[in-house]
Amino acid sequence: MDDLDRRILNSLRRDARTPYTEIADEVGTSEGTVRNRVERMIDDGVIERFTVTTRTGNVKAMLEISVAVDVDTASVSERMAEWEEVDFVWQVSGEQDIVLVVDAADTRSVNDLITQAREQEEVVSTKTRLILDEQLG
């Protein structure tokens, strides 16, 4: 990956629906070059998916989860990624091992997710943070 790839990715991170012609103007290259590089980054696994961020009035939160020392966090993360309200699952360093970023209809739904996480035999503890506001980078 070079600087041009990084600039293309930065544009796509802000809005994945940005037309390749706009990205090309922004980064100073042709639309074909942008298209080819995006396709290559998809093929190489650099771009894993395109997603949508919404402002639905839902409650967004981060559920920070600690698991036992002998637990395979990758398998727990994969299982939790399938939960309906979960947008992202991150394996992280520090006090917690896994962070779920969730977009739930209301606080009751967030609480249900917390309960669901705590019911997993590998989970030792949870900590929840409500996301009050977010700005696009």
Secondary structure by P-SEA (a helix, b strand, c coil): ccaaaaaaaaaaaacccccaaaaaaaacccaaaaaaaaaaaaaaccccbbbbbbccccbbbbbbbbcccccaaaaaaaaaaacccccccccccccccbbbbcccccaaaaaaaaaaaaacccccbbbbbbbcccccc
